[in-house]
Amino acid sequence: MLVFGIYFLSCLCPSLARADLWTTGYYPGYEQSTLVPSNIDFTTISHVIHFSLGPNTDGSIDTGYNGITPAYSADLISHAHAAGRQALICVGGAGSESLFLGATSSATLPGFISNIVSFVSMYGYDGVDLDWEPLATNDVPQYANLVTSLRRALNGLSGHKLLTVAAQAYPVFGDPPTQYSMFAMLQSQLDQINIMTYDLSGPYSGWVTWFNSPIYDGGYHFPTVPDKLVPSVDGAVSNFLTNGVAPGKLGIGIPFYGDIWTHGAGTSTGGTSLPRQSWTNAPKVTTITYAGIMSAYYATNFYRWDTVAEAAYLSITNTVATNDIFLSYDDQHTCQAKVSYARNRRLGGVMIWELAQDYRPTQPAGQRDPLVQAIKQSLATPGPLAIRATGQNIQLSFNSLPLALYRIEWKSNFNAALWNTLTNNVSSTGGVLQIADPSTISGQPQRFYRVQTPP
């Protein structure tokens, strides 16, 4: 583009599509009649995980564990492959620990591995996702043996088959560092380690009202345990990194559901309507899909954004205080902030649980999966620069994301290897970001700019 006698080029590094960030979405078989594969936005979803087969203690697999059928497998895989995406089959799920322990004993493991690999080969899946929940420290030897044995067996198939895992954000049974170190040891065998950074709170003894999936803890400690920080995405990620897991192997979870806190008493407001509230009578917590939140609870006057935790919530007060509601959930703003967080920490990507919870079929086209669309927009941001000369200054502007950090670079010879830094670690809350280059433009026949994220 020729502007005032100076050639300007805007480009992104990495590329506009941010292909280096995976967007892995879980897709339960029991939701497949609600959200059919043809309505999944595969321009956003890079990997879809079909949830799930059940492990049996004798080493066989339960194909009906979560409603997956041969027809469902064929339908999902054909649509994913037509879009150039990969479909994986998940094995396991919540409460599967005892089943995995039986299936991975020395006597049953060979048959279990053979059954999984045969299923992958039969239907044409692109890999396997393991979801062993909960995972206790005593389970580590069998878990590690399962991963290494399954990786070896998958290598025997044609083409590279992916092996991914869902990992607990905060291991609660045994010695957490041992589990983090196990993932560091196994990371070369794994393509993705997706941290289940949700369900990070509950009405437990000594707790407070807290978010389902906050990005930061904000330095807030439990009132009853002053040296213990409340859970957060950042806290979980830091634990994995500190114990040797490479950031590029990690994905952070984005829940497409929320937590309703209500029927509590004895808080600072009487009931539970805000985060960080202690109680005398414990509240009740129930989960609700994002679609359910928008249909039954959302109103603009209820909406709040916690700038410390980087988390969305609804605060609803009622005439009877015990009916007050604190509703913690991930909205569009949260989704975009989490993409920024993943970029800032150079993580591998993000993971969604689960795609159908966002789907609202009665909405107009383009508005039926608002969280997926928010992620899609964030993956394509910042996008091209707009450039104009203002006197001797150059004014640069581009779309930005909440929680994002940007570095703006320039050079006068496009073929030169070195880019010069105009400004670094520019933060944003979203919207259009403007940067001025005060350098004189006289004597420079051309000047090129690019935006780089993370800085």
C-alpha positions in Angstrom: 0.0 0.0 0.0 1.4 3.4 -1.0 0.7 6.1 1.6 2.4 9.5 1.4 5.3 8.2 -0.6 6.0 5.4 1.9 5.3 1.7 1.4 3.7 0.1 4.4 3.2 -3.6 5.0 1.2 -5.0 7.9 1.5 -8.7 8.8 1.0 -11.0 11.7 3.5 -13.3 13.3 2.4 -16.0 13.7 -0.2 -16.1 10.8 -3.7 -14.6 10.9 -5.3 -18.0 11.5 -3.1 -18.7 14.5 -2.7 -22.3 13.4 -0.2 -22.9 16.1 -3.0 -22.7 18.7 -5.2 -25.7 18.8 -8.8 -25.4 19.6 -9.9 -28.9 20.8 -13.6 -29.4 21.5 -15.2 -32.4 23.3 -18.3 -33.7 21.7 -20.3 -36.2 23.6 -22.2 -39.0 21.8 -25.2 -38.3 23.9 -25.4 -34.8 22.5 -25.1 -35.8 18.9 -28.8 -35.6 18.1 -28.9 -32.1 19.5 -25.8 -30.7 17.8 -25.3 -32.7 14.6 -21.8 -32.7 13.1 -22.8 -30.6 10.2 -23.5 -27.7 12.6 -20.1 -27.8 14.2 -18.0 -24.9 13.1 -14.8 -26.7 12.0 -13.3 -23.4 10.9 -12.8 -22.8 14.6 -12.5 -26.3 16.0 -9.1 -27.8 15.0 -9.6 -31.2 16.9 -12.9 -32.8 17.9 -12.9 -35.4 20.6 -15.7 -37.9 20.5 -16.7 -38.6 24.1 -16.5 -41.4 25.0 -15.8 -45.1 25.2 -15.9 -46.8 28.6 -13.0 -48.9 29.9 -14.1 -52.2 31.3 -12.2 -53.9 34.1 -11.6 -57.0 32.0 -9.9 -54.9 29.3 -12.8 -54.7 26.9 -14.4 -51.3 25.9 -18.0 -50.2 26.3 -19.0 -48.5 23.1 -22.3 -47.5 24.5 -20.8 -45.8 27.5 -21.8 -42.3 26.3 -24.1 -43.0 23.4 -21.6 -43.4 20.6 -22.8 -45.6 17.7 -21.2 -46.7 14.4 -23.4 -44.2 12.6 -22.4 -41.4 15.0 -18.7 -42.2 14.5 -19.0 -42.2 10.7 -21.0 -38.9 10.7 -18.6 -37.1 12.9 -15.4 -38.3 11.2 -16.7 -37.6 7.7 -17.5 -34.0 8.5 -14.3 -33.4 10.4 -12.2 -34.9 7.6 -14.1 -32.9 4.9 -13.1 -29.8 6.8 -9.5 -30.9 7.1 -9.8 -31.4 10.8 -9.0 -34.4 13.1 -11.4 -36.5 15.1 -10.2 -38.4 18.2 -12.0 -41.0 20.3 -12.0 -40.5 24.0 -11.7 -43.3 26.5 -12.9 -42.7 30.0 -14.6 -39.7 31.8 -15.5 -38.6 35.3 -15.5 -41.5 37.8 -13.6 -43.9 35.6 -10.6 -44.5 37.9 -11.6 -47.9 39.1 -12.5 -49.0 35.6 -9.1 -47.9 34.3 -7.3 -49.6 37.2 -8.9 -52.9 36.2 -8.3 -52.4 32.5 -4.7 -51.6 32.9 -3.5 -54.4 35.2 -0.7 -56.5 33.9 -3.1 -59.2 32.8 -5.6 -57.0 31.0 -3.5 -54.1 29.5 -2.5 -55.9 26.3 -6.1 -56.7 25.4 -7.3 -53.2 26.4 -4.7 -51.6 24.1 -5.6 -53.9 21.3 -9.3 -53.1 21.7 -8.7 -49.3 21.6 -6.4 -49.5 18.6 -8.8 -51.8 16.7 -11.6 -49.3 17.3 -9.5 -46.4 16.0 -8.6 -48.4 12.9 -12.1 -49.7 12.3 -13.7 -46.3 12.2 -10.9 -44.1 11.0 -10.3 -41.9 14.0 -7.2 -39.8 14.0 -6.1 -40.7 17.5 -7.1 -41.3 21.1 -7.8 -39.1 24.1 -7.4 -40.5 27.6 -9.6 -39.2 30.4 -8.7 -41.0 33.6 -10.6 -39.4 36.4 -9.8 -39.0 39.2 -6.1 -39.8 39.0 -4.5 -40.6 42.3 -0.7 -40.7 42.9 -0.9 -44.4 43.4 -2.3 -44.7 39.9 0.7 -43.1 38.3 2.6 -46.3 37.4 -0.4 -47.8 35.6 -1.3 -44.5 34.0 2.2 -44.1 32.6 2.3 -47.7 31.4 -1.0 -47.1 29.6 0.3 -44.0 27.9 3.6 -45.5 26.7 2.0 -48.8 25.6 -0.8 -47.1 23.7 1.6 -44.7 22.1 3.7 -47.7 20.9 0.6 -49.4 19.5 -0.7 -46.3 17.7 2.7 -45.9 16.1 2.1 -49.3 14.4 -0.8 -47.7 12.4 -0.3 -45.9 9.1 0.2 -42.1 9.6 0.7 -40.4 12.9 -2.1 -41.0 15.3 -2.6 -38.4 18.0 -2.5 -39.3 21.7 -3.9 -36.6 24.0 -5.0 -36.6 27.6 -7.3 -34.6 29.9 -5.3 -33.7 33.0 -6.6 -32.6 36.4 -5.9 -28.9 37.2 -5.3 -29.6 40.9 -4.7 -33.2 41.8 -6.5 -33.9 45.0 -5.4 -37.5 45.8 -1.9 -38.1 46.9 1.2 -36.0 46.0 0.4 -33.4 43.3 4.1 -32.8 42.3 4.4 -36.5 41.5 1.5 -36.2 39.0 2.9 -33.1 37.4 6.3 -34.7 37.1 4.7 -37.7 35.5 3.3 -35.5 32.7 6.7 -34.0 32.2 8.1 -37.5 31.8 5.4 -38.5 29.4 5.1 -35.4 27.3 7.2 -36.7 24.5 4.6 -39.4 24.0 1.7 -37.0 24.0 0.4 -34.5 21.4 -1.7 -32.5 23.8 -2.1 -32.2 27.6 -5.4 -30.4 28.1 -5.8 -29.2 31.6 -9.3 -29.4 33.0 -9.2 -25.8 34.3 -12.8 -25.8 35.5 -14.8 -27.0 38.5 -12.2 -25.0 40.5 -14.6 -24.2 43.4 -17.5 -25.7 45.5 -19.4 -25.3 48.7 -16.7 -27.0 50.7 -15.8 -26.5 54.4 -13.5 -23.5 54.8 -14.1 -22.2 51.3 -15.7 -19.1 49.9 -17.9 -18.4 46.9 -15.4 -18.6 44.0 -15.4 -18.8 40.2 -15.7 -22.0 38.2 -12.8 -21.2 35.9 -11.0 -17.9 36.8 -7.9 -17.0 34.9 -6.1 -15.5 38.0 -6.4 -15.9 41.8 -5.6 -12.2 42.3 -3.5 -13.1 45.3 -6.6 -14.1 47.3 -6.1 -16.7 50.0 -8.6 -18.9 51.7 -9.7 -17.2 54.9 -9.2 -20.3 57.0 -5.8 -21.2 55.3 -3.9 -17.9 54.9 -1.0 -19.5 53.1 -3.2 -21.2 50.4 -4.2 -19.4 47.3 -7.6 -20.1 45.7 -7.5 -22.1 42.5 -7.1 -20.5 39.1 -6.1 -21.3 35.5 -2.8 -19.5 36.0 -2.1 -21.4 39.2 -2.7 -24.7 37.5 -0.6 -23.8 34.4 2.2 -22.6 36.6 2.3 -25.9 38.5 2.7 -27.9 35.3 5.4 -25.5 33.9 7.3 -25.5 37.2 7.4 -29.2 37.2 8.9 -29.5 33.7 6.0 -29.6 31.2 6.7 -27.6 28.1 4.2 -24.8 27.5 3.6 -25.9 23.9 2.2 -29.2 25.2 -0.5 -27.6 27.3 -4.0 -26.5 26.6 -6.3 -24.7 29.1 -10.0 -25.6 29.5 -12.9 -23.3 28.6 -16.1 -24.6 30.1 -19.3 -24.0 28.2 -21.3 -24.2 31.4 -21.5 -22.4 34.7 -22.1 -22.8 38.4 -25.2 -21.5 40.2 -24.5 -20.8 43.9 -27.7 -20.2 46.0 -29.5 -21.1 49.3 -26.5 -20.0 51.4 -26.8 -17.8 54.5 -24.7 -15.8 56.8 -22.6 -14.0 54.1 -21.8 -10.3 54.0 -25.0 -9.7 52.0 -27.1 -12.4 53.7 -27.2 -14.8 50.8 -24.7 -15.8 48.1 -24.6 -13.1 45.4 -20.9 -12.2 45.1 -17.5 -13.9 44.8 -15.2 -14.3 47.9 -18.1 -14.6 50.4 -17.8 -16.8 53.5 -21.0 -18.3 54.9 -22.5 -19.8 58.0 -24.9 -22.1 56.1 -23.3 -23.7 53.1 -24.9 -22.8 49.7 -26.0 -25.3 47.1 -24.1 -25.4 43.8 -25.5 -26.8 40.6 -24.2 -26.6 37.0 -26.0 -25.1 34.1 -25.1 -24.9 30.4 -24.2 -21.6 28.8 -27.3 -22.0 26.6 -29.4 -22.4 29.8 -27.8 -19.4 31.5 -28.7 -17.2 28.5 -32.2 -18.5 28.4 -33.1 -18.5 32.0 -30.8 -16.1 34.0 -28.9 -13.6 31.9 -29.8 -9.9 32.1 -27.5 -7.0 31.5 -28.2 -5.5 35.0 -27.1 -8.8 36.6 -23.8 -9.0 34.6 -20.4 -8.4 36.3 -16.8 -8.7 35.3 -14.2 -9.3 37.9 -11.1 -7.5 36.7 -8.8 -9.2 39.3 -9.8 -12.8 38.6 -10.6 -12.1 34.9 -13.9 -13.9 35.2 -17.6 -13.2 34.4 -20.5 -13.7 36.7 -24.1 -12.8 37.4 -25.2 -11.3 40.7 -28.9 -11.7 41.4 -30.5 -10.6 44.6 -34.0 -11.6 45.7 -36.4 -10.5 48.4 -35.5 -13.6 50.4 -31.7 -13.5 50.8 -31.3 -17.3 50.7 -32.6 -17.2 47.2 -29.8 -14.9 46.0 -27.7 -16.2 43.2 -24.0 -16.0 42.4 -23.6 -17.5 38.9 -20.1 -18.0 37.6 -19.5 -18.8 34.0 -17.3 -18.2 30.9 -18.8 -15.7 28.4 -17.5 -14.3 25.1 -15.2 -11.9 27.0 -13.7 -14.8 29.0 -13.2 -17.0 25.9 -11.2 -14.2 24.3 -9.2 -13.5 27.4 -8.3 -17.1 27.7 -7.1 -17.2 24.1 -4.9 -14.1 24.9 -3.7 -15.9 28.1 -2.7 -19.0 26.0 -0.8 -16.8 23.6 0.9 -14.8 26.3 2.2 -17.9 28.0 3.0 -19.6 24.7 0.7 -22.5 25.4 -0.3 -25.1 22.8 -4.0 -24.1 22.7 -7.4 -24.2 24.4 -9.8 -27.0 25.1 -13.6 -26.8 25.3 -15.9 -28.9 27.5 -18.2 -29.3 25.6 -19.5 -28.1 22.3 -23.2 -28.7 22.6 -23.6 -26.7 25.8 -23.1 -23.5 23.7 -25.5 -24.5 21.0 -28.8 -22.6 20.8 -30.7 -24.0 17.7 -33.6 -21.6 17.9 -31.3 -18.5 17.4 -30.7 -16.9 14.0 -27.9 -18.3 11.9 -24.5 -17.0 13.1 -25.8 -16.6 16.7 -26.3 -20.3 17.6 -22.9 -20.9 19.0 -21.8 -17.5 20.5 -18.8 -18.9 22.5 -17.4 -20.8 19.5 -17.7 -17.6 17.5 -16.0 -15.5 20.1 -13.1 -18.0 20.0 -13.1 -17.8 16.3 -12.9 -14.0 16.4 -10.1 -14.1 18.9 -8.0 -16.5 16.8 -8.2 -14.1 13.9 -7.3 -11.0 16.0 -5.4 -8.7 15.7 -5.8 -8.8 11.9 -4.5 -6.2 9.5 -3.1 -2.9 10.6 -4.6 0.4 9.5 -1.9 3.0 8.9 -2.0 6.7 8.3 0.5 9.6 8.5 -0.2 12.4 11.0 2.4 15.1 10.4 5.7 13.5 11.1 4.1 10.6 13.0 2.7 7.3 11.8 -0.6 6.2 13.5 -1.1 2.5 13.7 -4.4 0.9 14.7 -5.7 -2.7 14.9 -8.3 -4.7 16.6 -7.2 -6.2 19.9 -8.4 -8.7 22.6 -8.9 -8.5 26.3 -5.8 -9.5 28.3 -3.7 -9.5 25.1 -0.1 -8.3 24.9 1.4 -7.1 21.6 4.7 -6.1 20.2 4.9 -3.7 17.2 7.9 -4.0 15.0 9.3 -2.2 12.0 12.0 -2.2 9.4 12.9 -0.1 6.3 14.2 -3.0 4.2 11.7 -5.8 4.0 14.4 -8.3 3.0 16.4 -7.6 6.1 16.3 -10.3 8.7 16.2 -8.0 11.7 12.9 -6.3 12.9 13.2 -3.3 15.2 10.9 -3.0 18.2 8.7 0.1 18.2 6.9 -0.8 21.4 6.6 -4.0 23.5 4.2 -5.5 26.0 1.3 -3.3 24.9 -1.7 -4.4 26.9 -5.3 -4.2 25.9 -8.8 -4.7 27.2 -10.2 -5.3 23.7 -11.4 -3.0 21.0 -9.2 -0.9 18.7 -5.7 -0.3 19.9 -3.7 2.7 18.6 0.0 3.1 18.5 2.0 6.1 17.4 5.4 5.9 15.7 7.0 9.3 16.4 10.0 8.6 14.1 10.4 11.1 11.3 9.4 9.7 7.9 11.6 11.9 5.8 14.4 10.2 4.0 12.8 6.7 4.3 11.3 5.6 1.0 9.6 2.7 2.7 8.8 1.4 6.2 7.2 -1.9 7.1 5.3 -2.8 10.3 4.0 -6.0 11.9 2.2 -6.9 15.0 3.5 -9.9 17.0 1.7 -11.8 19.7 2.7 -13.0 22.2 5.4 -10.4 22.7 
